[in-house]
Amino acid sequence: EAHEAIGWHIKSVMGSDIVPLAGPVTVCITAYGAPPYDADNYLKTLLDSLVIAGVLKDDGYKYLPELRIKVRKSDRASARVEVHILPFEGVL
């Protein structure tokens, strides 16, 4: 499936010494794609991929209480997803 392939790609880019972030964290996602696009499809696949890659321990509320997603129009050649993971600064 796509999330497994993306997870393995993340591992290959980051190396084998990935230590899962203990959390809680805020994940900020900006997805650039050609319409039509579906923001929740980006989100589910990407979060599952980050867990499979070992970047996030889990994508449940305990570890990931805040998500921010932006979807931006771009041509196919510029399609990409940018992810920033920050320490969560709110109150659980």
Contacts in CASP RR format, 6 or more apart in sequence:
PFRMAT RR
TARGET T0000
AUTHOR 0000-0000-0000
METHOD contacts of the structure
MODEL  1
EAHEAIGWHIKSVMGSDIVPLAGPVTVCITAYGAPPYDADNYLKTLLDSL
VIAGVLKDDGYKYLPELRIKVRKSDRASARVEVHILPFEGVL
2 45 0 8 1.000
3 44 0 8 1.000
3 45 0 8 1.000
3 46 0 8 1.000
3 48 0 8 1.000
3 49 0 8 1.000
3 52 0 8 1.000
4 49 0 8 1.000
4 52 0 8 1.000
6 45 0 8 1.000
6 46 0 8 1.000
6 49 0 8 1.000
6 52 0 8 1.000
6 53 0 8 1.000
7 49 0 8 1.000
7 50 0 8 1.000
7 52 0 8 1.000
7 53 0 8 1.000
8 52 0 8 1.000
8 53 0 8 1.000
10 49 0 8 1.000
10 50 0 8 1.000
10 52 0 8 1.000
10 53 0 8 1.000
10 55 0 8 1.000
11 18 0 8 1.000
11 53 0 8 1.000
11 54 0 8 1.000
14 53 0 8 1.000
14 55 0 8 1.000
18 53 0 8 1.000
18 54 0 8 1.000
18 55 0 8 1.000
20 54 0 8 1.000
20 55 0 8 1.000
20 56 0 8 1.000
20 57 0 8 1.000
21 55 0 8 1.000
21 56 0 8 1.000
21 57 0 8 1.000
21 63 0 8 1.000
21 85 0 8 1.000
22 57 0 8 1.000
22 63 0 8 1.000
23 57 0 8 1.000
23 63 0 8 1.000
23 64 0 8 1.000
23 87 0 8 1.000
23 88 0 8 1.000
24 62 0 8 1.000
24 63 0 8 1.000
24 64 0 8 1.000
24 65 0 8 1.000
24 66 0 8 1.000
24 87 0 8 1.000
24 88 0 8 1.000
24 92 0 8 1.000
25 56 0 8 1.000
25 63 0 8 1.000
25 64 0 8 1.000
25 66 0 8 1.000
25 85 0 8 1.000
25 86 0 8 1.000
25 87 0 8 1.000
25 88 0 8 1.000
26 64 0 8 1.000
26 65 0 8 1.000
26 66 0 8 1.000
26 67 0 8 1.000
26 68 0 8 1.000
26 85 0 8 1.000
26 86 0 8 1.000
26 87 0 8 1.000
26 88 0 8 1.000
26 89 0 8 1.000
27 47 0 8 1.000
27 50 0 8 1.000
27 56 0 8 1.000
27 64 0 8 1.000
27 66 0 8 1.000
27 67 0 8 1.000
27 68 0 8 1.000
27 83 0 8 1.000
27 84 0 8 1.000
27 85 0 8 1.000
27 86 0 8 1.000
28 68 0 8 1.000
28 69 0 8 1.000
28 83 0 8 1.000
28 84 0 8 1.000
28 85 0 8 1.000
28 86 0 8 1.000
29 42 0 8 1.000
29 43 0 8 1.000
29 46 0 8 1.000
29 67 0 8 1.000
29 68 0 8 1.000
29 69 0 8 1.000
29 70 0 8 1.000
29 81 0 8 1.000
29 82 0 8 1.000
29 83 0 8 1.000
30 69 0 8 1.000
30 70 0 8 1.000
30 71 0 8 1.000
30 72 0 8 1.000
30 81 0 8 1.000
30 82 0 8 1.000
31 37 0 8 1.000
31 39 0 8 1.000
31 42 0 8 1.000
31 69 0 8 1.000
31 70 0 8 1.000
31 71 0 8 1.000
31 72 0 8 1.000
31 80 0 8 1.000
31 81 0 8 1.000
31 82 0 8 1.000
32 72 0 8 1.000
32 73 0 8 1.000
32 74 0 8 1.000
32 78 0 8 1.000
32 79 0 8 1.000
32 80 0 8 1.000
32 81 0 8 1.000
32 82 0 8 1.000
33 71 0 8 1.000
33 72 0 8 1.000
33 73 0 8 1.000
33 74 0 8 1.000
33 76 0 8 1.000
33 78 0 8 1.000
33 79 0 8 1.000
33 80 0 8 1.000
34 73 0 8 1.000
34 74 0 8 1.000
34 75 0 8 1.000
34 76 0 8 1.000
34 79 0 8 1.000
35 73 0 8 1.000
37 71 0 8 1.000
39 69 0 8 1.000
39 71 0 8 1.000
42 69 0 8 1.000
42 71 0 8 1.000
42 81 0 8 1.000
43 67 0 8 1.000
43 69 0 8 1.000
46 81 0 8 1.000
46 83 0 8 1.000
47 56 0 8 1.000
47 59 0 8 1.000
47 64 0 8 1.000
47 67 0 8 1.000
48 59 0 8 1.000
50 56 0 8 1.000
50 59 0 8 1.000
50 83 0 8 1.000
51 57 0 8 1.000
51 58 0 8 1.000
51 59 0 8 1.000
55 85 0 8 1.000
56 63 0 8 1.000
56 64 0 8 1.000
56 85 0 8 1.000
57 63 0 8 1.000
58 64 0 8 1.000
62 92 0 8 1.000
65 88 0 8 1.000
65 90 0 8 1.000
65 92 0 8 1.000
66 88 0 8 1.000
66 90 0 8 1.000
74 80 0 8 1.000
END
